[in-house]
Amino acid sequence: MKVISLVPSITEALFDLGLTENEITGRTKFCIHPEEKVKNIEIIGGTKNLNIEKIKSLKPNLILANKEENVKEQVESLKEDFKVIVYNTETIEDNYYLVKNLGLLFNKEKRAQAFNLKVYEVLHQTKLKSSLKAAYLIWKNPYMTVGSDTFIHNVLSEIGFENIFKNTTRYPEIQVEDLAEAEVIMLSSEPFPFKEKHIAELKEFYPDKKIMIVDGEAFSWYGTHIAKCENYFKELIADFNN
C-alpha cells in the first residue's frame, strides 16, 4: 500500500507503528520526525498548501488528513480521485482511537496498543500535586491561546493545569491584560517560535509570574508522540511539585 500523510504527527505515528519509506510515499514539509527516515520521502507541499498535482503523480492508495491541519477544499478535491481518511483529534480519547485505527489499517494492532498504553501511562504518572491556573500561548502579534476544544487544552488538563481560557474555543486572540489570572504562562516552541526575549517582554507586565518556554510538540502532536515525552513531562511537573 502506498500512503501519503498530510499531517506531521501522523507521519511520525506511521513510522512508530512500523511502516517504512516503501509504504509512506509522500509527506508535507512539516513532517520532520523521524528525521533519518522522512528525508527520503517526497514532499508534497505544506499542510495548508498541498501540491495536488504532485500528490496525483504519486498515485497513492490512501491519503491521511486532519480536519484542523488541512484545508477542506484541498482534501475534498483529493477525495474525487483517492481514498482519503480525515481525522479530528481534540481529546485524549480521540487520540486513542486515532492510534488504534492506524493499527487496524496497517495490521499493526499490537504496536498501536503498546503506544496507547504508554501515552496513558505518561499522562497519568506525571500530574501536578495541586492544580495551577495556566495560559498557553501559541502565537504572537497578536497573542493567541488555546480553547477547550483543542488537543493542547486536553493535555494541559490531563497533567493538572487549569486553562484560564477554558471557556473559549479554538485559538482566540488575547491581550496581555487577559493573562492576569494565570499562575504560569507557557510560551510554546511552535507554531510561533517563542524565545527567551519573549519571556522578558512579558516579565515587564508580570514580573512575579512564572513564564516559561514549553515543548510545543509534547503538547500538540497527537498520535504516538506523547509516548516518547515521559522524561520531558516528568521534569516539567517536578519543576512545579518541588
C-alpha positions in Angstrom: 0.0 0.0 0.0 1.2 3.5 -0.9 0.3 6.1 1.7 0.6 9.9 1.7 0.4 11.6 5.1 -0.7 15.3 5.1 -0.2 15.5 8.9 3.3 15.7 10.7 2.3 13.8 13.8 0.5 11.1 11.8 3.6 10.6 9.7 5.6 10.1 12.9 3.0 7.7 14.1 3.1 5.6 10.9 6.8 5.1 11.3 6.4 4.3 15.0 3.9 1.6 14.1 6.5 0.1 11.8 5.7 1.4 8.3 8.7 2.1 6.0 9.7 4.6 3.3 8.4 2.0 0.8 4.9 2.4 2.1 4.9 6.1 3.0 5.5 7.8 -0.3 4.5 11.4 0.3 4.7 13.8 3.3 4.4 17.6 4.0 7.5 19.7 4.6 6.5 19.9 8.2 6.7 16.1 8.7 10.1 16.2 10.4 10.1 13.0 12.5 11.8 10.6 12.3 14.4 12.8 10.6 16.6 10.0 9.3 13.6 8.4 7.5 11.4 11.3 6.3 14.3 12.8 4.4 13.9 10.1 1.8 10.2 10.8 1.3 8.7 13.0 -1.4 7.5 16.4 -0.1 4.0 17.3 -1.4 3.8 20.9 -0.1 2.8 22.3 3.3 -0.2 21.1 5.4 -2.3 24.0 4.1 -0.9 24.4 0.6 -0.7 21.0 -0.9 0.7 20.3 -4.3 -2.3 18.4 -5.7 -0.6 17.6 -9.0 2.4 16.1 -7.2 0.1 14.0 -5.0 -1.7 12.7 -8.1 1.5 11.8 -9.7 2.5 9.6 -6.7 -0.8 7.6 -7.2 -1.4 6.8 -3.5 -3.7 4.0 -2.4 -4.6 6.1 0.7 -4.2 9.7 1.9 -4.4 10.5 5.7 -5.5 14.0 6.6 -6.7 16.1 9.6 -9.8 18.3 9.8 -7.9 21.1 11.5 -4.5 21.0 9.9 -5.5 20.6 6.3 -7.7 22.8 4.1 -11.2 21.4 3.5 -11.3 22.3 -0.2 -8.0 20.7 -1.0 -9.0 17.5 0.9 -12.3 17.4 -0.9 -10.6 17.7 -4.3 -8.3 14.7 -3.4 -11.4 12.7 -2.4 -12.5 12.8 -6.1 -9.6 10.6 -7.1 -8.3 8.9 -4.0 -9.4 7.2 -0.7 -8.9 9.9 2.0 -9.4 9.4 5.7 -9.8 12.6 7.7 -9.2 12.5 11.4 -10.3 15.0 14.0 -8.2 14.7 17.2 -9.2 17.0 20.0 -9.2 14.8 23.1 -7.1 12.1 24.6 -9.9 9.6 23.8 -9.8 10.8 20.2 -6.1 10.1 20.2 -6.6 6.6 21.5 -8.9 5.8 18.6 -6.6 7.5 16.1 -3.7 5.3 17.1 -6.0 2.2 17.3 -7.4 2.9 13.9 -4.0 3.3 12.3 -3.0 0.0 13.9 -6.0 -1.7 12.4 -5.5 -0.1 8.9 -1.9 -1.3 8.6 -2.1 -4.6 10.6 -0.1 -3.1 13.5 -2.6 -3.6 16.3 -0.1 -4.8 18.9 2.3 -1.8 18.4 -0.7 0.6 18.4 -1.9 -0.8 21.7 1.5 -0.6 23.2 1.8 3.1 22.2 -1.7 3.8 23.6 -0.8 2.3 26.9 2.4 4.3 27.1 0.5 7.6 26.3 -1.9 6.8 29.1 0.9 6.0 31.5 2.9 9.2 30.7 -0.2 11.4 31.2 -1.3 9.6 34.4 2.1 9.3 36.1 3.0 12.9 35.7 0.5 15.1 37.5 0.7 18.3 39.5 0.1 17.8 43.2 -2.3 20.7 43.1 -3.9 22.4 40.1 -2.3 25.5 38.7 -4.0 28.2 36.5 -2.2 28.3 33.2 -2.2 30.3 30.0 -0.7 28.5 26.9 0.3 30.9 24.1 0.8 29.6 20.6 1.3 32.9 18.7 2.5 36.5 19.0 1.3 39.7 17.2 -1.4 39.0 18.1 -1.1 36.8 21.1 -3.2 33.7 20.6 -4.0 30.9 23.1 -6.0 27.6 23.2 -9.7 27.0 24.0 -11.3 23.9 25.5 -11.9 22.1 22.2 -8.2 21.7 21.4 -5.8 18.8 21.9 -3.4 21.1 23.8 -6.1 22.1 26.3 -6.8 18.4 27.0 -3.1 17.6 27.5 -2.8 20.5 29.9 -5.9 19.3 31.8 -4.6 15.7 32.0 -1.5 16.7 33.8 -3.2 19.1 36.2 -3.2 22.6 34.7 -6.4 24.6 34.6 -6.5 26.5 31.3 -7.7 30.0 32.2 -9.2 30.3 28.7 -11.2 27.0 29.0 -14.4 29.0 28.4 -13.3 29.8 24.9 -13.0 27.6 21.8 -10.3 27.0 19.1 -7.5 29.6 19.2 -8.7 33.0 20.4 -6.7 36.2 20.2 -6.0 37.8 23.6 -4.4 40.8 25.1 -1.5 40.9 27.7 -4.1 42.1 30.2 -6.0 38.9 29.8 -3.2 36.9 31.3 -3.5 38.4 34.8 -5.3 35.4 36.3 -2.6 32.9 35.2 -0.2 31.5 37.7 2.0 30.2 34.9 2.3 31.4 31.3 3.6 28.8 28.9 5.1 30.0 25.6 5.0 27.2 23.0 8.0 26.5 20.8 5.7 26.1 17.9 3.9 27.2 15.7 5.3 30.6 16.8 9.0 30.1 17.9 8.9 31.8 21.2 12.3 32.6 22.7 13.8 33.9 25.9 13.4 37.5 24.7 9.6 37.0 24.6 9.7 35.9 28.3 11.5 39.1 29.0 8.8 41.1 27.2 6.0 39.5 29.3 8.1 39.9 32.5 7.8 43.6 32.1 4.0 43.2 32.6 4.1 40.3 35.1 7.5 40.4 36.9 6.3 37.9 39.6 4.7 35.3 37.3 6.4 32.1 36.2 6.8 32.4 32.5 8.5 29.6 30.5 9.1 28.1 27.1 7.5 24.7 26.6 7.9 22.0 24.0 5.1 22.6 21.6 5.4 19.1 20.1 4.9 17.5 23.5 1.6 19.3 23.9 0.2 19.4 20.4 1.5 16.4 18.5 -1.2 13.8 18.8 -0.7 10.2 17.8 2.3 8.4 19.3 4.4 11.4 20.2 3.4 11.7 23.9 4.6 8.2 24.5 8.1 9.5 23.9 7.7 12.5 26.2 7.8 10.8 29.6 11.1 12.4 30.7 10.0 15.8 29.4 6.7 15.8 31.3 8.3 14.4 34.5 10.9 17.2 34.5 8.2 19.8 33.7 5.9 18.6 36.6 8.8 18.2 39.0 9.6 21.9 38.5 6.2 22.7 39.9 5.9 19.9 42.5 9.1 20.7 44.3 
